Amino acid sequence: MAPPASPDPSDPDHASLRGAVAEPAGGAGTTSNGVAAGALAARAGAAAGEVLTVLPMHRALGLTDDELAEVEQVLGRQPNHLELALYAVMWSEHCSYKSSRVHLRRLPTEGDRVLVGPGENAGVIDAGDGIAVAIRIESHNHPSAIEPTQGAATGVGGILRDIFTMGARPVAVMDPLFFGDPQEARQRWLVEGVVAGISGYGNSVGVPTVGGELTFDPTYAGNPLVNVLCMGVLPVERLVLGRASGPGNLAVLLGSTTGRDGIGGVSVLASAGFGGEDEAAAAKRPSVQVGDPYEEKRLIEACLELLEAKLVVGIQDLGGAGLVCATSETAARGGVGMDVDVTAVPRREPGMEPYEVMTSESQERMLAIVTPEDLPRVEEVCRRWEVRAAVVGRVTEPDASGVGHLRVLDGFGGTVLADVPARSLSDEAPLYHRPLARPVDLDARLADDPGALPAPQSCTEDLLSLLADPSWVYRQYDHQLFLNTVEGPGGDAAVLKLAAPGLPPSERGLALATDSNPRWCALDPRSGTAAAVAEAALNVACAGARPTAVVNCCNFGNPEHPEVMWQLSEAIDGMAEACRALGLPVVGGNVSLYNESAGDDIDPTPVIGALGVVDRLRARPPGVTLREGSSVVLLDAGPEPAAGARPSLAGSRWAVERRGHRNGTPPRLDLAAHARLVSFVADLVAEQVGGGGGQVPLLDGVHDVSGGGLGVALAELVVHSGIGIVAGGISDHHDLFAETPSRVLVCTPRPAEVAERASAAGVRFTVLGTAGGDRLVLGDVVDVPVVEAQEAWRGTLPALLDEWVPTPT
Amino acid sequence: MAPRVGVVVFPGSNCEHDVVQVVRSLGAGAELVWHHQGSLGGVDAVVLPGGFAHGDYLRPGAIARFAPVMEAVARFAAEGGPVVGICNGFQVLTEAGLLPGALQKNRGLRFVCATIDVEVATDRSVLTAGVTPGTRLRLPVNHFEGNYTCDARTLAELRDEDRIVLRYVDNPNGSVDDIAGVCNAGRNVVGLMPHPERACDPLLGSADGKVLLDALLGADVTH
């Protein structure tokens, strides 16, 4: 890393930085954002306290001219350089959601069980029995694109802090991952690095990773997506919110020292796209933070002990935008002010400037608000866990007009380096109504149906090529810690016992699933997003859980492209419709924009995480498996197909992955009918999981039909169980691969009983065939030995990622 | 009176609560023993649980072996007290010289978390007393450094003295002679990579670990 700029005017680096600052306003924008922002931000620190007269800097820091004007209006004067740096990070897209907030308001966020909705560090629902569940999802896309191992690792670290900030012990992580074509060496490097980062950090910090998704598609080649969902549990009465209160209370910084890593992470890295040049990406590498799971583990234990002993008034993690974010948010939420002594912040290296200390994204740090009387006990707990604790701030009274100020001081009682209304940083960022435009080529794409594609020469071969066992990934994650994992990764949903040290006893369980449907979203973001919500809800229902709440991670392209904003707006509407129809409040979310490379936006990829509560978890859910001799039955609540029409292949894995055909109108989703199916399946499985259903269980296996259609769902039942299926009613590749929504396969020894109950619930019921034997036989179109299907399934990822050899040219 | 088990906690340990929970469910007492403690407080058996003691810095167990509690553990072991190291605990015991050999990175250089089959190789240890050799158990493994290795002489000794406690049926990590667990010459100190505490509840998929922990709790306390 280049030596940091020094305020010493004789320093040659500094002189060159002055040159950069002196350039006309447009100049900074013509160089790489990372370099320019770093250089100019260094200058901001050097000149802290000095009134700014020439302003090329705000742009390099990521603020527009209008935003600068707004800062001036808020302050009633021109900001100094340090203040400008604070606004630049806090008003970044990443921190302020300035492009998406006007749309996110359309989501339903209320429900009987919601204790905390969006806007806090995590959403919290009441799971019953005096236990609350905190859940959040985040993206760490850009850091992972540049430095996959640390990018993914710090993604895990960051979201864990969000969860234990609420007073919850993190008990499960899930990672939806999206990469480009693994035939490319760079993509394999990214997969390997990201999985190693999640594995290395998650396993070591001691939180099980219980599921996720792995998607390969060329749309992610220049900008992979690394999303992380975390769930934690807590006794309801321990719920704490990230707010400061009580003037005179102390702000104590816990955990790691503060270094120069991650400066500009939220603004330079997360709120701008990739140009596509390798050097630019390399220049941004210093903006990626470096994680230390051992520090985090001790921090978790210390914080939970502090919370348990009621030694903190409020607590907040330090993530994006570091100390400025944590102090201004806690102060703003508490309606108070805060004085921060930058000199009191323990530092990793000498010579750091105030703006560096305030905006550093060094990992594994928390800010606790503590009464002066409790400080000695807080310090004692921290000592025991070998966690550093330093008083860096004081809660202050709001001014005469009720405004709480964030003041950055050079020592308590020393020079005031910055003085801004705390709320103006966190809550008063500009809101943009960015222009929306439906893509001009969309109608042509929707009309280009894949139905005209020639049928496969061998449906069996196409089917086998769509099978992939994700265990290559999840075998690298500890998914069993805490003795809660009833159903780990690889099925429709993870199922956990609702238990942790310190929780009241409970017979309940939790089910968790993440889903996305970028193939549909590319064609119809509204129905694609609704379909992702629908699938996530159905997945948790397959585990016997009642879907209770969702979180979302909206991964989109550049919001300055009107087509991207249209996609986002449509996706939010689709999500809102589906959530309302299924009675699911949205309790949290994350918006990741600027996922683009060399001007190309990724396909819209909203990821939905669904949380379900199992009322009584006494037996394992049936899962993705079969029993010899039982019937294989399709439960179906989708729209009735028109007479003579073949099921649509638009947006299907088969059309996209086998034929490279990405167009057409995706199948229709009937949300009301889907809600009936979800509720029917949840009831059916819940009965069995709850210990009812008599000696012989009604269900031997359950699996929803999703990517890859009926063919892949049936094949997955076969490869998981090692038992064959002979089924009819499948006459061609449309039947096999169409991804018609609202369908579930069950394996049952008592089909008549299931049929009766399905009919009462308004769900269609078809016996497809029987489980048994050593072949998968589907009508006249598929016939393959079980072992061959298993080999294909198990071999896919190792062949791509372990045994890859270049194709001879 | 029901035996009391001390479960040692290093900063970075993460399976301590799991072991406590299971030991209690089997009818014994369990208490956490902090790494700074110089005494074990009169417990009847000691478990070093899984996790990443001291972040696995340097290498697993390399720093934990210097913790004050390890002197107490060594004394307890020398007096014949039952000591079991699970996963990271096994690594600590080898680093501390209480068990021979070392655990190196897995063959294939990847972390492995899976439920696999092991075979009980001897009933002459505090963890397998009363369990018929050849019994197959389905147990979770969860480690990056589980590849047991030792020099040829030690291996011959382990074999000759019947000190290989568990063997993998399908070796997941490259361990020499498929070794999943070994014991000391006194047979009262056992290290194993699989997690028996993760397999004590049919709801979690296997209860095969109970037979091992039951053996430990029933161990003849002669020290």
Interface residues (C-beta under 8 A of the other chain):
Chain A: S199 G200 N203 S204 V205 G206 D292 P293 Y294 E295 K297 R298 E301 W385 E386 S471 Y474 R475 Q476 Y477 D478 H479 Q480 L481 F482 L483 T485 V486 K497 P501 L617 R618 A619 R620
Chain B: P11 G12 N14 C15 H17 D18 Q21 V22 G51 F52 H54 G55 D56 Y57 R110 F111 V112 C113 A114 T115 P140 N142 F144 H195 E197 R198 C200 D201 P202 L203 L204 G205
